[in-house]
Each structure stands twice: as C-alpha cells, then as structure tokens.
Amino acid sequence: MDFDAADADIGLAHLSFASRGTPPAPHRAVRRLAPNASLRPVETGPGEHLLLSGPVTRPATDGWQRRIADLVREGRHAELARLPGELCGALVTPHKVTLFRNLVSTEGLLYRKDGPVVRWSTDPADLLHREREEFSRQAIWRCCRGDEVFIYHGLTPVRPGELVVADRKTLSTVRFDALAPLDLPRRTPLAQYAELAYEMLLREARAYVGAGRVGVMVSGGLDSAAVLCALVEAGADVVAYHHVVDDPLADESAYARTICDHLSVPLEMVKAGYDSDFPPRERSFSHPFLNVGFPWLEQLAERVSGDGIRLLVWGRDGDLRFGPLRYGLHDALAGDIPFRERAALCAGLISSRWELPRIVRTASRSRSLFDDVRTDGGLARATDFLEPVPGVPDDPFADVPAEDDYSVKDACAHLTSWRPRGIMMCNPLGSRDLRGLAARMPDAYRMIPYQGQVITKPVLRLLLSTRLPASVWRRYGRLWMSSAHKHRALADTGVFHELLGGPDSRLVRMGVVNPERLAEVLTDPHRRRRNAETLVHAAMTEIFLRHYEGRTP
C-alpha cells in the first residue's frame, strides 16, 4: 500500500492498492477547524488513518475523531448521520478507502479511480491526468454564459449524504444521510414556523460561542440580519463586515448600519471596487470562477485575514430555505395552512399584479406564477458575441448540479480567497434542523401577495419583526447590485477585446467566441451593457483555460 497526503490546505490524498506491504508515508490531516482546536493526525487503528476537511466549530478531540472512524469502519451509518455539524473526509485502511460527506457539509470533495489507484481532493487541479483532459465545447460555452456547470468529466463529486467505498477492484456508493422533513402538526401557522426557525438558528449560533472572534458578512438583507441576531443573542464575539460601493443603485450600507447599531455590533466597512488587474489574468483558478464580484471577494478576504478572523459567517442558503420556489392558487387553496390564512392569501392574489386568468390557471399543481420567467427567457443572459452551440438549453440552470451537490463558485472561493488566508466559511442557515423545517414548510409561506406587493421570505421577516427596526424587515424590492459590474465592462473594452478576441484567445481557438461579433458588441454601448456579465464570465473562463494548460501534469 502507498498512502500519501499532500499539503493540508489542499487536501490531496491518494491510495494505491498496487503495492502491498509498504508502510504508510508521513502524512498530515486536512486541518480545517475552529481556531481554538488544532487537529492532529490520528491513527485510528493499525495502518488506519482519518482525514477530515471542512469547518468544525465543536471540540475536535482524539476521541471524537476515533468515534467517527469507528462509525465509518463498522458501517453504523445511522449514528454517523446523527453527528452534529459538517462532516466530510476519508478513512484510509490498508485495504480500502472510504470517502464520506454528510448532508450539511459544503465541501467540494472530488475523487477518481484509475485502476488500482484512488485519488481524492478538494482541488480539481490535484486530480488531473498526465495527459491533458479536454473539456467539451458546450460546457465551456455555458461557462461563458455564466452557467455553474461542472466541467471535469473524469472527476466525480462526493454528494451530500453519500459514502464512497473503494478497494483494489471495486468502487461503490452508499446513501447514508438523507433529509427528513420536520414532523409538525397539520395546519401549523406561519408565526410558529418563524418561531421554530429562530430557535433552530439560535441553537446553531451557540456553537460559535467561545470560538474566538467571529466575522459576519452583513449585506443589509434578511438572511445575514437573521444570522447576526442569533449570534448576538447566543453570546458570540462578533464583528460585522460590509462592502461599500460608490454606485448609489447598489449601496446597502444604510441597512447594514441600522442592523449593527441596533444590535451594538462593530461594523467594518470594506471598500469594494475594481482595479487595473481585473480581469485577474495572473491568477490561477481550479475552475472558471464565474463571479463578477471577484475583486470584492479578494478585498474582503484581505481585510478579514488582516483582522485575525478565522471563522467567517454568512447568510448563504436564506433563499433556498425561505425564498419562493413556486407559487400559485393551488398553494393558497390546498396548502397545509390554517383556513384563515388561506383566505388572506387568496385575497392577496386577487389584489396582486398578476392577471386573474393567469392566477386561475395556477389552480393546477403543475402551474406556477413564475413559469413565465423561464419560458419567456427571463433567466436568459445575452450571448451576442458567442458562437451558437447546438444542444445548449435556453435555461441557464438546466442540468446544473444542485448547489449543495457541488457549488463551483463556493469551491473556487474557498481555494482561491478564503482558505489560503486561513479563513473558514460557516453557514448557520444550512443546518440540518433548518433544512428539515424548510422541507416541511408549505410553498404558500415562502411568498405572500399583499396589497399589490409580493412579500418574499415572510418567515424571516416575521422572526426579525421583534428584533430589528421595521426599515430592515419591511424593505421591499432589491437594489441593482450588478450595476457596478456593468460599469466595469463598459469602461474596459480594450482589456476584453485583447483577452477574448486577441491572437492568444483559447475561446476563439475553440470556436466559442466570435471575434467579429465581439468587436461589434464592444463598440456599441447598449450591447456592451446587455452583455456585461457575459463578458466578465467569458474573461474568467479564458483565464482559467490559459492557466490550465500550464498546470496540467
């Protein structure tokens, strides 16, 4: 056996069953824990080692790690699934390797098996073949459009709640952790959902008490506000961070100040802007980093790291847990909600901006008031300078893995910005309890039509109504957060022309970008604005391709 684990911040490991009897090489565990707990490599049995990856906010004792190893080795999956917090890693023995990731872990753990060799890592670059692996033209085209597609056809992500067992000859997967909707009485009212949601969030926040100073990304919206409220009430030592932008159309700083002043939390303003190094042609990414705000991410990471923060919390998953997925008359009439609330929701629909015939059509469970967003191209992004590719779906979210399965943006951010600086991103809204509550919650409670308005995330608004000023939880509509990115694309036509349409363009070589149409877009202010985000996504994809060629072993 030959076992090796590379740098702790990357998490590469491989196990070869080709050579028997070779003692394990020196190794290091993947040390991604709370700052008050240092994970030492633990030999959990003769020739057996446990490696863990991801944030751990609870004490990481040797006994705790040995218990994990025992549960994995003995196949006690039900007990393994009940362990609190995020759990992701590998148990390596002389005869097999077991990769595991529980339901709430957000780790981007990948693996590949080539004959008797099994390799796994959180960085795709670690697992590339010696021969260059080409990507499909369709996948690269979709990256340029901004679709969050996984492009490595030779690698497989470990899915949430999945356990992968590989030995010399076989590889199998086992589903050991699944989501169970919370057991609640019929017709549970909206107010009780809000009360339960805050109780669960507060329980999750208590894990951060005593973990040192915790940074909180506060956007000024409902999600981060709820997380900050729970952390403050739990007694955690917190400091808030907020991006400040020059564009008044995207400035949410007034909301962030109101929240932090009300909770007596120190607020650090981080100036968000673009410099001459964007697009970042000298940076290497593990995947096309489709984030138009990459410079903002880097600026925040630098500031947080300089302040000595190691745990950074955000309001990720607020949309998934509490936002509208679908809505229609069927949800108001047949939803598991009290009769009085049902009548109020129907009255709200009649007074809404939707026409009565359209509302009536949604009496069928198969119809939603949001259907036209997809069918009418409401989600489509402008691709005027890209060559047409047959077979690409119009819906940018078609065939894209669920965010919890493998989030390309999260994986890139972790590998590029957060973890190289020793920062762990933590997600209280992704807890098991809140997932179960959201799975039980009727769609009618994710959005409420009221007096011509559409009130989103009513559960979060209700739980905040007694904890924050009305100007925060009653805010309606959203700011034009993409305006700064559009201005950047309007200002730097030369950079995009040279990068995407120049003689060294890999995208032109692949037949993805049409240089003539690119020139037409860049010389027309209206078309530049329409294609602004696509220009940024294509530029980040081009940068990835250039560095990929030099990085392939």
Stockholm file with secondary structure:
# STOCKHOLM 1.0

chainA/1-553         MDFDAADADIGLAHLSFASRGTPPAPHRAVRRLAPNASLRPVETGPGEHLLLSGPVTRPATDGWQRRIADLVREGRHAELARLPGELCGALVTPHKVTLFRNLVSTEGLLYRKDGPVVRWSTDPADLLHREREEFSRQAIWRCCRGDEVFIYHGLTPVRPGELVVADRKTLSTVRFDALAPLDLPRRTPLAQYAELAYEMLLREARAYVGAGRVGVMVSGGLDSAAVLCALVEAGADVVAYHHVVDDPLADESAYARTICDHLSVPLEMVKAGYDSDFPPRERSFSHPFLNVGFPWLEQLAERVSGDGIRLLVWGRDGDLRFGPLRYGLHDALAGDIPFRERAALCAGLISSRWELPRIVRTASRSRSLFDDVRTDGGLARATDFLEPVPGVPDDPFADVPAEDDYSVKDACAHLTSWRPRGIMMCNPLGSRDLRGLAARMPDAYRMIPYQGQVITKPVLRLLLSTRLPASVWRRYGRLWMSSAHKHRALADTGVFHELLGGPDSRLVRMGVVNPERLAEVLTDPHRRRRNAETLVHAAMTEIFLRHYEGRTP
#=GR chainA/1-553 SS CEEEECCTTTTCEEEECSSCSCCCCCCCCCCCCCTTCCCCCEEEETTEEEEECSCCCSCCCHHHHHHHHHHHHTTCHHHHHHSCSCCEEEEECSSCEEEEECTTCCCCCEEEEETTEEEEESSGGGGCCSSCCCCCHHHHHHHHHTCCCCCCTTCEECCTTEEEEECSSCEEEEECCCCCCCCCCTTCCHHHHHHHHHHHHHHHHGGGTTSSCEEEECCSSHHHHHHHHHHHHHTCCEEEEEEECSCGGGCCHHHHHHHHHHHTCCEEEEECCCCTTCSCTTCCCSSCCCCTTHHHHHHHHHHHHHTTCCEEECCTTHHHHHSCSCCCHHHHHHSSSCHHHHHHHHHHHHTSSSCHHHHHHTTSTTCCTTHHHHHTTTTCCCCTTBCCCTTCCSSTTTTCCCTTTCCHHHHHHIIIIIGGGTCEEECGGGCHHHHHHHHHSCGGGSEEEETTEEEECHHHHHHHTTTSCHHHHTCCSCCCTTHHHHHHHHHCHHHHHHHHHSTTCHHHHTTCBCHHHHHHHHTCHHHHHHTHHHHHHHHHHHHHHHHHHHHCC
#=GC SS_cons         CEEEECCTTTTCEEEECSSCSCCCCCCCCCCCCCTTCCCCCEEEETTEEEEECSCCCSCCCHHHHHHHHHHHHTTCHHHHHHSCSCCEEEEECSSCEEEEECTTCCCCCEEEEETTEEEEESSGGGGCCSSCCCCCHHHHHHHHHTCCCCCCTTCEECCTTEEEEECSSCEEEEECCCCCCCCCCTTCCHHHHHHHHHHHHHHHHGGGTTSSCEEEECCSSHHHHHHHHHHHHHTCCEEEEEEECSCGGGCCHHHHHHHHHHHTCCEEEEECCCCTTCSCTTCCCSSCCCCTTHHHHHHHHHHHHHTTCCEEECCTTHHHHHSCSCCCHHHHHHSSSCHHHHHHHHHHHHTSSSCHHHHHHTTSTTCCTTHHHHHTTTTCCCCTTBCCCTTCCSSTTTTCCCTTTCCHHHHHHIIIIIGGGTCEEECGGGCHHHHHHHHHSCGGGSEEEETTEEEECHHHHHHHTTTSCHHHHTCCSCCCTTHHHHHHHHHCHHHHHHHHHSTTCHHHHTTCBCHHHHHHHHTCHHHHHHTHHHHHHHHHHHHHHHHHHHHCC
//
